[in-house]
Amino acid sequence: MLKKLSIISLALLSGLVHAQTTKPDAELNAIAAKMKLRHIEIDKIQRLSPHLVELSIKGERVYTTSDGDIMLFGQAIQFDKDQRPTNLTTAAYWDRVAEMADDGRAIVYKAPKEKAKLSVFTDVTCGYCQKLHSQIPELNANGVTVIYVAYPRSGPDTPSFNNMRAAWCAQNPQESLSALFIGAQVPGASCAKAEGVNAGWSLGQQVGVQGTPTLMIPGGQVFTGYRSATDIIKLLGVNG
């Protein structure tokens, strides 16, 4: 079976198109057929350039040559005509966060006058997560919308995991999550939105979250560990 390599940065030549979903062509169909012969189930396939194709395999992004004979694990970096890099792999992770915020799988504390967004992989039992949460009012007041992605460190089917599922199902998820952060109890519940905790855990594993809080900014750049509201505001380039 495939042996996972250490991170490989794929420098895509300038002028190549950005990642986008395209209609399958004969080449993509041929690659999909090869993956099936190798007993590799792909969720999605799309062309990044004339010579590079992106596959989604159980949520993980993998790259292959246009003939499907070489597979690469790592991060794809694309350079524009001015040689400015874009990390296509991490940008796709931010897109996933945005989707979760839109469909209720993430809990959002929206700034009244939004200037920037910040995603936080969080655990209600994490002391530094609790400290960061206490600064939500300051972040919101400075135009920072906070998107919480659940990442209970204890893993699935644990008290912390189930408590976060209950918050996701609450009539007011923001109030319930805030209650959990200060040690209050939230009545257990089950609903479709509770899948957001499972989705957050899965995404965190793919991103490589090692601890909480883990911050992600638009474009998918990741910062591990606690940062003060002042530091976050500077990081996002927001003027209060």
WONOR-V280688 format. One line per field, one symbol per residue. psi: psi as a letter, one per 20 degrees, with the letter a starting at -180 (. if undefined). A space follows every 50 residues. Layout:
psi = ???
This chain:
psi = rppprrpppoopqqiqqqpqprppahghhhghhghghjkopqhqpqphrh ipppqoolippqqqriijippppbpppppahjkpqpohghhhghhggggh hhjjiqppnpphnphrqpqporpijpghggghhijggggghjjoppoppp mohirqlrggghghhgghiqhnhgggghghhjjrqppqrprhiihhgghg ggghghhkpirqqpqprpijpppprqqrhghggghikpp.
